[in-house]
Amino acid sequence: MRTSFSLAQLADPATAEAEKILRKCVHCGFCTATCPTFALLGDELDSPRGRIYLIKDMLENDRPADAETVKHVDRCLSCLSCMTTCPSGVHYMHLVDHARVHIERTYRRPLADRLMRGLLANVLPHRGRFRLALLGAFYGRLAAPVLKHVPRIGPKLAAMLRLAPNRLAGRSRLERPGSHRPAGTAKPRARVALLTGCAQPVLRPEINEATVRLLTRLGIEVVVAGEGCCGSLEHHMGREHGAHARAADAIERWWRETREGGGAGLDAVIVTASGCGTTIKDYGFMFRDDAALKDKAAAVSALAKDITEFLAGLDLPEPVVAPEIAGGLTVAYHSACSMQHGQKITHAPKDLLAKAGFVVKDPPEGHLCCGSAGTYNILQPELATRLRDRKLDNIARAAPDLIAAGNIGCMTQLATGTDTPILHTVELLDWAWGGPDPRG
């Protein structure tokens, strides 16, 4: 794609990076075939290629974002299916991230949108505030039939209430900093830090607990460094300042655990929410121009591994649960977009589940998003619901006993439309290798 940025524009590192990405696009349109919003809407501007044209025009002309551009960029899930499909290596993720920052800086959204986005950014990344919000959700559901008639903000509030769990989980011991060492082992076979996260420990604390149980049984020391949100929620809303502040805090905490930072050393930073994993693995890029943090950020990115990615590199013993028991359960594996397209982890989760004895099935159209996408299912409830229903229809064709996934957002999204049990992959692996029966 030809570009015509001025030298003054290219003096900005973010614009220069966007220009490099734009030049790689050859207009082939392969991305349209795998884009969920184009599949639903059939509008070229709701495809990656269409959005690239809009972003190019906005950045090249150095103009504030307009309502049309914002509408189509907002509809993007950042599922990154287009990056898996693209034969030219267009790094769409970095381009759309930059566009969202530009939109946040130059476009004044309607009041209802500003309020909703502000609410999400100021509640979800904070565990305490999120817990209070979930307590209020019970009473909010009583007003749900009325909310859908409130202009602009009503459907989004109703969508948010639908996603809230029916019961609030108790606090986990893993929210406190500390070290969890394997029993009866003088020297652990590895030492890792665990991302505890923000929304996940509030919604499903058993995911992190299963991770620690499994890893310590395998002889691995697990460190909880006390970080919270990784920054991805705000990052994908274009709120660069808040996202970078949260990411910087996590980087510093994990850096102190490495040998270079004066700690005992880390073999990996374990992530159990694939959406967070995609962002953490991009810290090196995010802080590339930060003299104080760029080396630390790159080191943390290199250490980051999804739990299944890490386990796949271990020599695992035979499962404790008899294969004939697990073999009676059919698992539909839902590969989160951030897992398969963002991190390119496609085989490890399924191979581990199969090694554990489960019958693993791939649902049709597995490359398409379920509609979760961070806060997308709240900010774009109609499209998110259509994508969820399409995903669940495809999962049903596999006739599973349960659904396994590696991302809390996907799990929460799918649970609003099915009674089939949905478990994190690591909960099933923990059970197969000697842990308790997973809830549900």
Secondary structure, DSSP 8 states (H G I E B T S, - for coil): ------HHHHTSHHHHHHHHHHHH-----GGGGG-HHHHHH--GGGSHHHHHHHHHHHHHTT----HHHHHHHHT-----HHHHH-TT---HHHHHHHHHHHHHHH----HHHHHHHHHHHHHTT-HHHHHHHHHHHHHHHHTHHHHTTSTTTHHHHHHHHHHS-SS-----GGGS-EEE--TT-SS-SEEEEE---SHHHHH-HHHHHHHHHHHHHTTEEEEE------SHHHHTTT-HHHHHHHHHHHHHHHHHHSTTTTSS--SEEEES-HHHHHHHTTHHHHTTT-TTTHHHHHHHHHHEEEHHHHHHTS-----SS-HHHHTT-EEEEE--HIIIIIS---SHHHHHHHHTT-EEE--TTTTS--S-TTTHHHHSHHHHHHHHHHHHHHHHTT--SEEEES-HHHHHHHHTS--S-EEEHHHHHHHHTT------
